[in-house]
Each structure stands twice: as C-alpha cells, then as structure tokens.
C-alpha cells in the first residue's frame, strides 16, 4: 500500500476519533449539567413547599449529603449540594445554560453575585474558550469591573486583550479528567502522584507501622479527596480507629512545619467532622508529619478534643510523638545511606 494512501486512511480515522471524543464530551457534560440542575430544582422545590423548612435549620444539606453518599456514592458533599441548589436558583431555565461550559465553570460563576458580571464572564468563557483556571483568574482580577472603569472603546479593547494574554485553551476531552466527572460516571479517579520516591516510602512505612500496632487501626485509603467549593484537596492517608471511634488523618509535608499546615489540617478535620462522621463517631484526629534535612517533626492536631476519657485513650492508642518521629527518622537515615553507597 502506498504511503499516501496510508496517510489518508490514518487522517480520516483520526478525524472520526476526534469527532467522536468531542461528541462524547458534549453528551456527558450536558447530561451532568442537567442532572445537577434537576437535583437543585428538587431541593429548592421542597424548601418552597415547606416540606423541608423545619429541617433546613438543622443541617438539611449535611444529612442529605450523608444519605446520598451512602446510597449512591461520591459527588454529593454538602458543598456540592449547595452548589446544585444555587445553580438552579441562578439558572431556573435550563435552556439558558451553555453546553460549552463544564460544571466546574459554573461553580466558579456561582461565586459572582452580580448578574451582569456573571453573564459577562459566562459569555466570555464561551467565546474565548476559557479554561476553569483562566475563568477563575479573570474573576479574581476583577476583569468586569476594570472594563467598566475603562473609558473609551479602545481602552476597553486593550483591557480585554491584556486579560486574554496567556489564555489557556483546554481541549474538549480534558473535561473527562475532572474529578467531578469521575464521580458522576462512577469510575475510579486517577490519584495525584506523590512528590518523590521518599514520600511514597514514608507513607507506606507509616501505614505499615500503624497497622502493625494492632490498636484498632483500619486503613481507609490514601490521597483521599476533599472538595470544598471548586477546590480539590487530598489527604495523604486516612485511617479509622475502631477503639477510639474516630478517623485519623495523616498529612505528610516534605519541608519544614509551617503555620498554614495546621490551618489546612484543621480544615480537613472540620470537613470530616461535618460531612463524614456518623452518629457515634468521635472528633477526627489529625497528624502532620514534616520532614526536612535537619529534623523530623510530628504534630498532632487534636481538633478541640475535650473529653478526658477519650483524651486518655487517644494517648494510649495512638503512637507517642517520639515513637512516630523515630520511625520516620529511621527510614530517612536508611534512604540517605542507600543514596551515599
């Protein structure tokens, strides 16, 4: 077969595949938007009919989130249900939505309270093919307000031109890589890669160490995603201690301990306390492990534990800081010796 004929066949097949991918993305996106719009509609409808007003003040969305997560699966966190509710409230007519924008785009747009500004960002996202990151940047830099303050058509065009510099055009199939889509389709999410081989070994070592303690630890998983708003966070390791009746979250930082690490862990603990804990569970416990060239630091974030009996159990069933530090140090020293050889 001549090379030109083969090239022609490859080109045609490639065009068919690319077209099919784009059609699939559009179909998945449209179904996903309509599903979330319908869920928002149901929640608002029940509220307006008075059927849920009594429960609304007692954490309706939290209870609904737990029930849906248990019966259906991921994707129904309190923050996501809140977004669905707001989605329907701001876009009560589904036909006005653009199928060219993803659910993540619309979550960003929900943060814009001014109707004119939201409409501007929505239209520009479609016309300029802004990625979610690009849309977020334009909102955070107040592009709409800057254009309003610009005098003259030429100045407005200049602001738009500068705003679009570095515009990140995302391919249609990139939407299939979004965590929201993984949840919606019920397929396993690609976990984020660890920063280094040492980090991977440290996590596995701590996992084995805690399980070997035999003090009620059950392994839940690694790189457990927490989604708040439109931002995804990942906890390195999550255990459940059946004796303490509490989740144990472990986060590994490869540098020095910083104040923001404690704030981040506190956010994780609040999320688990509100959205993951079941009735009878005690407050979750956070452990931050920090490693640098000079020392290893282990910080326990107690999350406000006040029960004295539980606090004493905490000390007994969790490894002491010094023991945990020794475990990490021993592995680091072992790795350093292996590198020097």
N, C-alpha and C positions, 0 to 999 in steps of 0.2 A: 504494500500500500504506500502510495506516495506521501511524502512529508506534508504537503499542502492539504491533502485530503484529511490526514490525521489531525492536523492543526484545526481544520474547520470543524471536525467532529467534536474535538475537545472544547472548542469555544462554544459551540451550540449547547453541549451538555452542561457546561459550566454556567451558561446563562440561564438554563432551565433550573438548575440547582439554586442559584442566587435568587431567582424569582420566587421559587418555592419557599425558600427561607424567609424572605420578606413577607410573603403571604401568611406564613405560619405565625410570624411575629405579630403581624397586624391582628390576626384572628385571636391569638392568645391575649393580646393586650386589650382588645375590645371586650372579650368575654370577662376578663379580670376586672376592668373598669365597671362594667355593667353589674357584675356580682357584688362588688363593694358598694356601688351606688344603691342597689336593692337592699343590702343589709342596713345601710344608713337610713334608707326610707322606712324600713320596718321599725327601727329603734325610735325614730322621730315620730312615727305614726302612733306607736304605743304610748309614748310620752304625752302626745297631744290628746289622746283619748282618755288620759287619766289612769290608764291601767298600770303604768309604771311610776307614776309620780311619787307614790308613797315609798317606793324602794329607791328612787333616784338619789335621795339624800343619804341612803345607806349603801353607798358604793355599788350601784347597779352595774356599771361597766366592769368593775372588778369581778363581781360574781358571775356575770355573763361571760367574761373572758375565761375564767377558770372552767366553767361548764363546757364552753365551746372547745377549748383546748383539750380537755379530757375526752370529749366525744368525737371531735373532728380532727384535731391536730394543731400544728403551729399556724401562726398567722393571725391569731385573734387576741393579741395582747390588749390591755386596756388602752394604751396609746393608739394602737391601730384601729380599735373600735371607735375611739373618739374621733379619729381622722375620718372614718367612714361616715359617722354622724354629721361631721362638719361638711364633708364632701357633698352629701345630699342637700344639706341646708343651704349651701352656697350655689349649688348647681341643681335646682329642683327639676329641671327639664333635661333629661339625659341626652337628647339630640343636640344640645348646645355644646357638648363636650367634643374635644378633638381626639380622634383615634390616633393621631400622630404623637401624642404625649403619653408618657407612661404614668403608672400610679405614683412613682417616686417624684415625677414632675409635679403632679397635682398636690402631693403632700407639701412640697415647697411652696406652691401657690396658696395653700390654705393659710400660711403664715402672714400673707399680705392682706390686711384688713380693709384697706381702701379698695372699693370696687373698680374704680378707674385704673388704679395702679395694677391690680390683679389682672384685669383684662389686657392691659398693655404687655405685661410680662408673659401672659399666655400666648398672645398673638406673636410676639417676637420669638418666643421659644419655637413656635411652629415655623415661622418664616425663615429664621436664621438657623434653624436646626440645632438649638442649644442643647447640650447635654445637661443632665441634672446638676453636675458640678458647676457648669457655666451659668445656669439659671440661678443657682444659689449665690454665685459671685456677683451677678448683676443686681440681685435683690439686696445683698449685704452692702453693696457700694451705692445704693440708692440711685440707680440709673434713672428711674422715672422722675424723681424729684430734681435731679440735675438737669434733665431735659426741660422740665417746666421752668427752671430758673434761667435757662439759656435764652438769650434774646436774639431773635432773627433766625430764619430758616437755615442759613449757612452754619451758624453756631450749633444748632440742634443736630444737624447732619454730622458735624465734627465730633460732637459728644458720642453719637451712635457709632461712628467709625472707630473712635478710640475704645469704646466699650467692647466692640466686636473683635478687637485685636487679640490674637491667641485663642480665638473661639475653638472649642474642642468639638469637632463633628464626630458624633458617635455613630457607629454602624447600626443598622436596624436590629441585627441579631444580638447586639450587646444587651438588649433588654432581657434576653433569656438567661443572662448571667446574674441578674439581680436577685438578692436573697428573697425579696417579696414574691418573685416568680417561682423560685424553688419551693416556697411554702405553698403557693397557690396550686401548683401542679403536683405537690406531694412527692417530689423526688429529692434524694439526698443533696444537701448543699455542699459545694466544694469548700472545705475548711481552709482558712488562711494558713499560709506556710509559716513555720517558725523562723525566727531571725537567724538562727545559726545551729550548727550541729550540737554545740554545747547546751543551748537552750533546750533542744529536743531531749538530750540525755538527762538534763536536770529534771525536766518534767517527768520523764519515765522513772527516774530514780526516786523522786518524791512519791510518785504514785505507788510504786512497789513498796516503799518504806511504810507508808500509811496503811496499806492493805495488810502488810506483814505484822503490824502492831496487833491486829486482831481485836481491836477495841470498838467494834461496831461499825467500822467504815464500809460503805458501799460506794463503788465507783459509778458516777452518773455520766461523765463524759469530759472530753477536752474541747477547748475552743468553743464554749457554749455561748451562743449569740444572744445578746440583749439589744433589742431595738427600741429606742426612745425617739419619738418623732420620726425623722427620716435619717437618723444616725445609727449605725450598727457598731456595737462594742462586742468584744469577745473575751470571756473569762477563760484563762488558761486551763484550769481544772476545776471540776465540781464534784464533791462527794456528798453523801448523806450519811450522817451518823445516827444509827437507829437507837442507840442508847441515849444520846443527847436529844434525839428528835429534832435535829437541826441540819440544815445544809451547811457545808463547809466549802467556801470559795477560796481558791488559791490563784494568785496572780504573780507572775514572775517578771521582774524588771532587770534588764541586763546592765544597768548603770547604777548610780547612787540613788539612795532613797530620797524622794522629793515630796513636798507637801501635797502636790497635786495627785500623787499616787494614793494618798489616804482619801482625798476627796473622791477620786474615781472609784475606789473600793467601797466607799460609803454609798455612792450611787448604786453600785451593784447590789449591795446589801438591802437598800431600800426597795429596789426592784423585786428582789426575791421575797422580801417580807410582804410586799403588797400583792404581787401578781403570781408568785409560785407557791408560797407557803399554803398548806392546807390546815384545816382546823386541827388543833392539837400539836402543830409544829411550833417549836421554839424559834426565837430570832436567829437568823443565819449568822454564821461566823466567817470572818474574812482573814486570810493570811497573805501578807505581802512579802515576797522574797526578793531581795535586791542583791545583785552581785556586781562587784567591781574588782579592779586589780588589787585592791588593798584589803578589803574586808567583805564579809558576808553579813547582811542584816536581815533579820526576820522580824516583821511587825505584825502583831495580831490586832485586828480591828474588831472590837467586841460588839460594836453596834448598839451600845447602851444596855447591855445585859445587867439586870438589877437583882434578879432572883438569886439569893445567896446559895441555895442548894444547887441550883443549876450552875452557878459560877464555880462552885467547888467541883462539880462533875466535869465542867469544862477543863479545869486544870488537870484533873485526873485522867481523862480520856484522850485529850489532845497532847501531842508531844511538847515537852518544855522547849522554850526558845533555844536554849543552849544545845539541846539534843538535835533539834532541827538544823541549827547552824552548823553543827559538827558534821551532819550528814552531807550537807551541801558543800562544805569546805573539803571534805574527803574526796568527793567526786571531782571538784575543781582541781585539787592538787594532783589527783591521778591523771587527769587530762593534760595538765601542764607538763607532767613528767613524760607522758607519751609523746607530746609535741617536741620536747627537747631531745628525745632519742634520735 
